[in-house]
Amino acid sequence: MKALLDTCTFLWLATGHTLPDRTRAILEAAGSDVILSAASVWEVAIKHGRGRLILPAPPAQFIPAVRVRYGIDLLAIDEESALHTEKLPNLHRDPFDRMLVSQAIVHGLTILTPDPLVTQYPARTMWE
């Protein structure tokens, strides 16, 4: 499976938060491709910079260290995904989540997310 982490899923994984059994199994499976979007990196940096997200280290250290620890690949924000956001119904106002949905659709990824609004889009999602 090619799994795209929602920002909250990445943070919960990084901080030892309890994740659903199947979600954790996908994250730990040898054949899974686990991916973090640059949009999530950007979201974490913005929230941390505004004091709305406390991390054990600055994002520039924290995010790469967590990616290396868990073998998480990085997905850049590409033109096709950015342009695809305008095709999405206006269900979710969060631009970071809209980008994740677009990236999942364009790149054939499954988003690991507990967000009920994200699950309403025509993208594959999972949280169990």
GROMACS elastic network, one bead per residue, 0.5 to 0.9 nm:
[ bonds ]
;  ai    aj funct       b0    kb
    1    26     6  0.75860   500
    1    31     6  0.72162   500
    1    33     6  0.61631   500
    1    34     6  0.81832   500
    1   109     6  0.78713   500
    1   110     6  0.75815   500
    2    32     6  0.59924   500
    2    34     6  0.60865   500
    2    35     6  0.73583   500
    2   108     6  0.77294   500
    2   109     6  0.52626   500
    2   110     6  0.62273   500
    2   111     6  0.86995   500
    3    26     6  0.79397   500
    3    27     6  0.80093   500
    3    32     6  0.71740   500
    3    33     6  0.60123   500
    3    35     6  0.59546   500
    3    36     6  0.86383   500
    3   104     6  0.87612   500
    3   109     6  0.57439   500
    3   111     6  0.58250   500
    3   112     6  0.64570   500
    3   125     6  0.89565   500
    4    33     6  0.84297   500
    4    34     6  0.61438   500
    4    36     6  0.59061   500
    4    37     6  0.72404   500
    4    75     6  0.88556   500
    4   100     6  0.77987   500
    4   103     6  0.86433   500
    4   104     6  0.70270   500
    4   109     6  0.60665   500
    4   110     6  0.58053   500
    4   112     6  0.61337   500
    4   113     6  0.88251   500
    5     8     6  0.79003   500
    5     9     6  0.57912   500
    5    10     6  0.58127   500
    5    34     6  0.72084   500
    5    35     6  0.61315   500
    5    36     6  0.54964   500
    5    37     6  0.75084   500
    5    40     6  0.84923   500
    5   100     6  0.85735   500
    5   110     6  0.84577   500
    5   111     6  0.58182   500
    5   112     6  0.52001   500
    5   113     6  0.70002   500
    6     9     6  0.51237   500
    6    10     6  0.63452   500
    6    11     6  0.87602   500
    6    36     6  0.77233   500
    6    37     6  0.83633   500
    6    40     6  0.73090   500
    6    97     6  0.76868   500
    6   100     6  0.73500   500
    6   111     6  0.64206   500
    6   112     6  0.59008   500
    6   113     6  0.53547   500
    6   114     6  0.83839   500
    6   115     6  0.86424   500
    7    10     6  0.51638   500
    7    11     6  0.63016   500
    7    12     6  0.86296   500
    7    36     6  0.79306   500
    7    37     6  0.84120   500
    7    39     6  0.85881   500
    7    40     6  0.51811   500
    7    41     6  0.79489   500
    7    43     6  0.77341   500
    7    44     6  0.76443   500
    7    96     6  0.87261   500
    7    97     6  0.84857   500
    7   113     6  0.84224   500
    8    11     6  0.50313   500
    8    12     6  0.59850   500
    8    13     6  0.84457   500
    8    40     6  0.88361   500
    8   113     6  0.76688   500
    8   114     6  0.85231   500
    9    12     6  0.50659   500
    9    13     6  0.60274   500
    9    14     6  0.84559   500
    9    17     6  0.89617   500
    9    19     6  0.81168   500
    9   112     6  0.68819   500
    9   113     6  0.64152   500
    9   114     6  0.80396   500
   10    13     6  0.51687   500
   10    14     6  0.60946   500
   10    15     6  0.86576   500
   10    36     6  0.75754   500
   10    40     6  0.85857   500
   10    66     6  0.87543   500
   11    15     6  0.60992   500
   11    16     6  0.85284   500
   11    17     6  0.82246   500
   11    44     6  0.89021   500
   12    15     6  0.52061   500
   12    16     6  0.59850   500
   12    18     6  0.73182   500
   12    19     6  0.74840   500
   13    16     6  0.54019   500
   13    17     6  0.60503   500
   13    18     6  0.78715   500
   13    19     6  0.74349   500
   13    24     6  0.86133   500
   13    66     6  0.88167   500
   13    70     6  0.89907   500
   14    17     6  0.77351   500
   14    62     6  0.89700   500
   14    63     6  0.87561   500
   14    66     6  0.61620   500
   14    67     6  0.88675   500
   14    70     6  0.87067   500
   16    19     6  0.85080   500
   18    21     6  0.88148   500
   18    24     6  0.87985   500
   19    22     6  0.84096   500
   19    23     6  0.65332   500
   19    24     6  0.59931   500
   19   127     6  0.87394   500
   19   128     6  0.83179   500
   20    23     6  0.53284   500
   20    24     6  0.61667   500
   20    25     6  0.86242   500
   20   127     6  0.68803   500
   20   128     6  0.50685   500
   21    24     6  0.51839   500
   21    25     6  0.61011   500
   21    26     6  0.87449   500
   21   128     6  0.65588   500
   22    26     6  0.62673   500
   22    27     6  0.86540   500
   22   126     6  0.89406   500
   22   127     6  0.76511   500
   22   128     6  0.54318   500
   23    26     6  0.52411   500
   23    27     6  0.63511   500
   23    28     6  0.87546   500
   23   112     6  0.71047   500
   23   126     6  0.75003   500
   23   127     6  0.61338   500
   23   128     6  0.58709   500
   24    27     6  0.50184   500
   24    28     6  0.61871   500
   24    29     6  0.85533   500
   24   128     6  0.89147   500
   25    28     6  0.51141   500
   25    29     6  0.58724   500
   26    29     6  0.51527   500
   26    30     6  0.85444   500
   26    31     6  0.86365   500
   26    32     6  0.63162   500
   26    33     6  0.88825   500
   26    34     6  0.84060   500
   27    30     6  0.85081   500
   27    32     6  0.68420   500
   27    33     6  0.82619   500
   27    34     6  0.65826   500
   27    70     6  0.82454   500
   28    31     6  0.87956   500
   28    32     6  0.76394   500
   28    70     6  0.82949   500
   29    32     6  0.55235   500
   29    33     6  0.88163   500
   30    33     6  0.84304   500
   33    71     6  0.86215   500
   33    72     6  0.75626   500
   33    73     6  0.75967   500
   34    70     6  0.85590   500
   34    71     6  0.73177   500
   34    72     6  0.51230   500
   34    73     6  0.62248   500
   34    74     6  0.87713   500
   35    67     6  0.89146   500
   35    71     6  0.87771   500
   35    72     6  0.53140   500
   35    74     6  0.56433   500
   35    75     6  0.64961   500
   35   109     6  0.89482   500
   36    39     6  0.82482   500
   36    40     6  0.67863   500
   36    41     6  0.77376   500
   36    67     6  0.81536   500
   36    72     6  0.65461   500
   36    73     6  0.61141   500
   36    75     6  0.60006   500
   36    76     6  0.88880   500
   37    40     6  0.53043   500
   37    41     6  0.67289   500
   37    42     6  0.87765   500
   37    73     6  0.84925   500
   37    74     6  0.57708   500
   37    76     6  0.62392   500
   37    77     6  0.72556   500
   37    99     6  0.87797   500
   37   100     6  0.70695   500
   37   103     6  0.82671   500
   38    42     6  0.61165   500
   38    43     6  0.85330   500
   38    74     6  0.65878   500
   38    75     6  0.58578   500
   38    76     6  0.52365   500
   38    77     6  0.61738   500
   39    42     6  0.50236   500
   39    43     6  0.61327   500
   39    44     6  0.86834   500
   39    75     6  0.85818   500
   39    76     6  0.78462   500
   39    77     6  0.68375   500
   39    95     6  0.89349   500
   39    96     6  0.58073   500
   39    97     6  0.84002   500
   39    99     6  0.69733   500
   39   100     6  0.72910   500
   40    44     6  0.61291   500
   40    45     6  0.85032   500
   40    96     6  0.67800   500
   40    97     6  0.85369   500
   40   100     6  0.81797   500
   41    44     6  0.52437   500
   41    45     6  0.62030   500
   41    46     6  0.86823   500
   41    59     6  0.80428   500
   41    63     6  0.73323   500
   42    45     6  0.51215   500
   42    46     6  0.61748   500
   42    47     6  0.86584   500
   42    96     6  0.84969   500
   43    46     6  0.52018   500
   43    47     6  0.61651   500
   43    48     6  0.84615   500
   43    96     6  0.68348   500
   44    47     6  0.52441   500
   44    48     6  0.59245   500
   44    49     6  0.83562   500
   44    53     6  0.74134   500
   44    59     6  0.71214   500
   44    63     6  0.88108   500
   45    48     6  0.51843   500
   45    49     6  0.59397   500
   45    50     6  0.85857   500
   45    53     6  0.87778   500
   45    58     6  0.85193   500
   45    59     6  0.59585   500
   45    60     6  0.81998   500
   46    49     6  0.50996   500
   46    50     6  0.62361   500
   46    51     6  0.87045   500
   46    52     6  0.85901   500
   46    53     6  0.87957   500
   47    50     6  0.51774   500
   47    51     6  0.62835   500
   47    52     6  0.50424   500
   47    53     6  0.53554   500
   47    54     6  0.85978   500
   48    51     6  0.50835   500
   48    52     6  0.57055   500
   48    54     6  0.62178   500
   48    55     6  0.74050   500
   48    58     6  0.80337   500
   48    59     6  0.74983   500
   49    52     6  0.75767   500
   49    53     6  0.79649   500
   50    53     6  0.77138   500
   51    54     6  0.68585   500
   54    57     6  0.85250   500
   54    58     6  0.89830   500
   55    58     6  0.66594   500
   55    59     6  0.74361   500
   55    62     6  0.75791   500
   56    59     6  0.89039   500
   56    62     6  0.73085   500
   57    60     6  0.81319   500
   57    61     6  0.62611   500
   57    62     6  0.53665   500
   57    63     6  0.89273   500
   58    61     6  0.55456   500
   58    62     6  0.58682   500
   58    63     6  0.83877   500
   59    63     6  0.54846   500
   59    64     6  0.81170   500
   60    63     6  0.62137   500
   60    64     6  0.69066   500
   60    65     6  0.88881   500
   61    64     6  0.59315   500
   61    65     6  0.62130   500
   61    66     6  0.87618   500
   62    65     6  0.53052   500
   62    66     6  0.62051   500
   62    67     6  0.86695   500
   63    66     6  0.52483   500
   63    67     6  0.61545   500
   63    68     6  0.86797   500
   64    67     6  0.50178   500
   64    68     6  0.61491   500
   64    69     6  0.85213   500
   65    68     6  0.52284   500
   65    69     6  0.60787   500
   65    70     6  0.87204   500
   66    70     6  0.61929   500
   66    71     6  0.82101   500
   66    72     6  0.79148   500
   67    70     6  0.54413   500
   67    71     6  0.56019   500
   67    73     6  0.69039   500
   67    74     6  0.81671   500
   68    71     6  0.50494   500
   68    72     6  0.64793   500
   68    73     6  0.85144   500
   69    72     6  0.79143   500
   75    78     6  0.85684   500
   75   103     6  0.86918   500
   77    80     6  0.86594   500
   77    81     6  0.68974   500
   77    82     6  0.69693   500
   77    99     6  0.81435   500
   77   103     6  0.79111   500
   78    81     6  0.55294   500
   78    82     6  0.62455   500
   78    83     6  0.87401   500
   78   103     6  0.83194   500
   79    82     6  0.50603   500
   79    83     6  0.60908   500
   79    84     6  0.84748   500
   80    83     6  0.52351   500
   80    84     6  0.60870   500
   80    85     6  0.89873   500
   80   102     6  0.86436   500
   80   103     6  0.84435   500
   80   106     6  0.72924   500
   81    85     6  0.66740   500
   81    99     6  0.69585   500
   81   100     6  0.86515   500
   81   101     6  0.87900   500
   81   102     6  0.52383   500
   81   103     6  0.51736   500
   81   104     6  0.85688   500
   81   105     6  0.81867   500
   81   106     6  0.60933   500
   81   107     6  0.83665   500
   82    85     6  0.56417   500
   82    86     6  0.80875   500
   82    99     6  0.67071   500
   82   102     6  0.72056   500
   82   103     6  0.80520   500
   83    86     6  0.61772   500
   83    87     6  0.79085   500
   83   102     6  0.85138   500
   84    87     6  0.54206   500
   84    88     6  0.71501   500
   84    99     6  0.84756   500
   84   102     6  0.57924   500
   84   103     6  0.83172   500
   84   105     6  0.86741   500
   84   106     6  0.77778   500
   85    88     6  0.54550   500
   85    89     6  0.87671   500
   85    95     6  0.88041   500
   85    98     6  0.63237   500
   85    99     6  0.63946   500
   85   101     6  0.80385   500
   85   102     6  0.56757   500
   85   103     6  0.88798   500
   86    89     6  0.79923   500
   86    90     6  0.89504   500
   87   102     6  0.88158   500
   88    91     6  0.80974   500
   88    98     6  0.77805   500
   88   101     6  0.85559   500
   88   102     6  0.78017   500
   88   121     6  0.75508   500
   88   122     6  0.85607   500
   89    92     6  0.81624   500
   89   121     6  0.76514   500
   90    93     6  0.68672   500
   91   117     6  0.66421   500
   91   118     6  0.81096   500
   91   120     6  0.76803   500
   91   121     6  0.78180   500
   92    95     6  0.79109   500
   92    97     6  0.74012   500
   92    98     6  0.68408   500
   92   117     6  0.61977   500
   92   118     6  0.71865   500
   93    96     6  0.88878   500
   93    97     6  0.81414   500
   93    98     6  0.75690   500
   94    97     6  0.54538   500
   94    98     6  0.63102   500
   94    99     6  0.87955   500
   95    99     6  0.61659   500
   95   100     6  0.86757   500
   96    99     6  0.51474   500
   96   100     6  0.63423   500
   96   101     6  0.87700   500
   97   101     6  0.62177   500
   97   102     6  0.86017   500
   97   118     6  0.71611   500
   98   101     6  0.51228   500
   98   102     6  0.62206   500
   98   103     6  0.86208   500
   98   118     6  0.80427   500
   99   102     6  0.50088   500
   99   103     6  0.60403   500
   99   104     6  0.84923   500
  100   103     6  0.50766   500
  100   104     6  0.60863   500
  100   105     6  0.86415   500
  100   111     6  0.77067   500
  100   118     6  0.89928   500
  101   104     6  0.51046   500
  101   105     6  0.62699   500
  101   106     6  0.86385   500
  101   111     6  0.75887   500
  101   118     6  0.71372   500
  101   121     6  0.72829   500
  101   122     6  0.82346   500
  101   123     6  0.62252   500
  101   124     6  0.87551   500
  102   105     6  0.51767   500
  102   106     6  0.60403   500
  102   107     6  0.83729   500
  102   123     6  0.79701   500
  103   106     6  0.51508   500
  103   107     6  0.57576   500
  103   108     6  0.78984   500
  103   109     6  0.74967   500
  104   107     6  0.53809   500
  104   108     6  0.54365   500
  104   110     6  0.61439   500
  104   111     6  0.66171   500
  104   123     6  0.62345   500
  104   124     6  0.73541   500
  104   125     6  0.89064   500
  105   108     6  0.53250   500
  105   109     6  0.66197   500
  105   110     6  0.84647   500
  105   122     6  0.75545   500
  105   123     6  0.54597   500
  105   124     6  0.77348   500
  106   109     6  0.79872   500
  108   123     6  0.83675   500
  108   124     6  0.81783   500
  109   123     6  0.79912   500
  109   124     6  0.69309   500
  109   125     6  0.85223   500
  110   123     6  0.71433   500
  110   125     6  0.50955   500
  110   126     6  0.68758   500
  111   118     6  0.86870   500
  111   119     6  0.88130   500
  111   123     6  0.76794   500
  111   124     6  0.63011   500
  111   126     6  0.62882   500
  111   127     6  0.85809   500
  112   124     6  0.88865   500
  112   125     6  0.58518   500
  112   126     6  0.50927   500
  112   127     6  0.58198   500
  113   116     6  0.82020   500
  113   118     6  0.75696   500
  113   119     6  0.79761   500
  113   125     6  0.66647   500
  113   126     6  0.62874   500
  113   127     6  0.56941   500
  114   117     6  0.89664   500
  114   118     6  0.82529   500
  114   119     6  0.82323   500
  114   125     6  0.88579   500
  114   126     6  0.78016   500
  114   127     6  0.56810   500
  114   128     6  0.86430   500
  115   118     6  0.54590   500
  115   119     6  0.66807   500
  115   127     6  0.89005   500
  116   119     6  0.51904   500
  116   120     6  0.68136   500
  117   120     6  0.54127   500
  117   121     6  0.74844   500
  118   121     6  0.57471   500
  118   122     6  0.89260   500
  118   123     6  0.82015   500
  118   125     6  0.78710   500
  119   122     6  0.77793   500
  119   123     6  0.73370   500
  119   124     6  0.77076   500
  119   125     6  0.60082   500
  119   126     6  0.81870   500
  120   123     6  0.81437   500
  121   124     6  0.83084   500
  121   125     6  0.89854   500
